[in-house]
Amino acid sequence: MMQFVRFPMFFLLSISHYAATLEMRRANVFITVGLYCMNWLVLFVAGLFEVSMTFCLGKTRDAAGAELYLWIGAFLISALLSMGLLAKAVQTLPLGTAYAIWTGIGALGTVLVGIFVFKEAVSFWRLFFIFTLFGSIVGLKVVS
């Protein structure tokens, strides 16, 4: 009778241990996948701060006095946030891919800000290469 009681207890303990281990592995996978997806979002926001940085740089051309220092301050804050978020994103993303996408978002956004805000010239070739750059950014995201 004792052996019959011990066997099921051992059996139940090992099943509960296995289930707990499996549950921890699942949770770890979800956390890892969640951080990976979250860092793509962090990388995108870092690229937007790079666009903000170049926007502030463009605004310093026409500013003078206290306004100039405000735009320089905004430039420095944008640069700090952009670099800090990029550093956070590369903790789980491949460095080369993350850097290429970060600079691509910044370049694409800067060209669009130049066209729409600073009224820079638009030509067929400029638009062609903007769309080529956008396609390259999407392609890098898809294959990474």
C-alpha positions in Angstrom: 0.0 0.0 0.0 2.8 2.4 0.8 4.4 1.8 -2.6 1.1 2.6 -4.3 0.9 5.9 -2.5 4.5 6.9 -3.2 4.4 6.2 -6.9 1.5 8.5 -7.6 3.0 11.2 -5.3 6.3 11.1 -7.2 4.4 10.9 -10.5 2.3 13.9 -9.6 5.3 15.9 -8.4 7.2 15.2 -11.6 4.2 16.2 -13.7 3.7 19.4 -11.8 7.4 20.2 -12.1 7.3 19.5 -15.9 4.2 21.7 -16.3 5.8 24.5 -14.3 9.0 24.3 -16.3 7.1 24.3 -19.6 5.1 27.3 -18.5 8.2 29.2 -17.6 9.7 28.4 -21.0 6.5 29.7 -22.7 6.6 32.8 -20.6 10.3 33.3 -21.5 9.5 33.0 -25.2 6.6 35.5 -25.0 8.8 37.9 -23.1 11.6 37.5 -25.6 9.3 37.9 -28.6 7.6 40.9 -26.9 11.0 42.6 -26.3 12.0 41.9 -29.9 8.8 43.4 -31.3 9.0 46.3 -28.8 12.6 47.1 -29.9 11.4 47.5 -33.5 9.1 50.2 -32.2 11.8 51.7 -30.1 14.0 51.8 -33.3 11.3 53.5 -35.2 10.9 56.2 -32.5 14.6 56.7 -32.5 14.5 57.3 -36.2 11.7 59.9 -35.7 13.9 61.7 -33.1 16.7 61.7 -35.8 14.2 63.5 -38.1 13.4 65.9 -35.2 17.1 66.5 -34.8 17.5 67.5 -38.5 14.4 69.6 -38.3 15.8 71.6 -35.4 19.1 71.9 -37.4 17.2 73.4 -40.3 15.4 75.8 -38.0 18.7 77.2 -36.7 19.5 78.6 -40.1 16.9 81.4 -39.7 17.0 81.8 -36.0 18.9 84.4 -34.0 19.4 85.3 -30.3 17.4 83.3 -27.7 15.5 81.4 -30.4 18.7 80.1 -31.8 19.7 78.6 -28.4 16.3 77.1 -28.0 16.6 75.3 -31.4 20.1 74.2 -30.5 18.8 72.8 -27.2 16.0 71.0 -29.0 18.6 69.6 -31.4 20.8 68.3 -28.5 17.8 66.7 -26.7 16.6 65.1 -30.0 20.1 63.8 -30.7 20.4 62.4 -27.1 17.0 60.7 -27.3 17.7 59.3 -30.8 21.1 57.8 -29.8 19.8 56.5 -26.5 16.8 54.8 -28.1 19.1 53.3 -30.8 21.3 51.9 -28.1 18.3 50.4 -26.4 17.0 48.9 -29.7 20.3 47.1 -30.6 20.1 45.1 -27.4 18.0 42.5 -29.2 18.1 43.6 -32.8 21.1 43.0 -35.2 23.4 46.0 -35.0 24.0 46.4 -38.8 20.3 46.1 -39.6 19.2 48.4 -36.8 21.7 51.0 -37.8 20.8 50.8 -41.4 17.1 51.1 -40.7 17.7 54.0 -38.2 19.7 56.0 -40.7 17.1 55.1 -43.4 14.2 56.4 -41.4 16.2 59.5 -40.6 17.2 60.1 -44.2 13.7 59.4 -45.5 12.1 61.6 -42.9 14.6 64.4 -43.4 14.0 64.5 -47.1 10.2 64.6 -46.5 10.6 67.4 -43.9 12.8 69.3 -46.4 10.1 69.0 -49.1 7.0 69.7 -47.0 8.4 72.1 -44.3 11.4 73.8 -45.8 9.9 73.9 -49.4 12.9 72.2 -51.0 12.7 71.3 -54.7 11.0 68.1 -55.8 12.1 66.2 -58.9 11.3 62.8 -60.4 14.7 61.4 -59.5 14.5 62.6 -55.9 11.1 60.9 -55.5 12.4 57.8 -57.2 15.3 57.5 -54.8 13.0 58.2 -51.8 10.8 55.3 -52.8 13.9 53.1 -53.3 15.1 54.0 -49.9 11.7 53.2 -48.4 11.7 49.9 -50.2 15.1 49.1 -48.8 14.0 49.9 -45.2 11.0 47.6 -45.6 13.1 44.9 -47.1 15.6 45.0 -44.3 12.8 44.7 -41.7 11.2 41.8 -43.6 14.4 39.7 -43.8 15.6 40.4 -40.2 
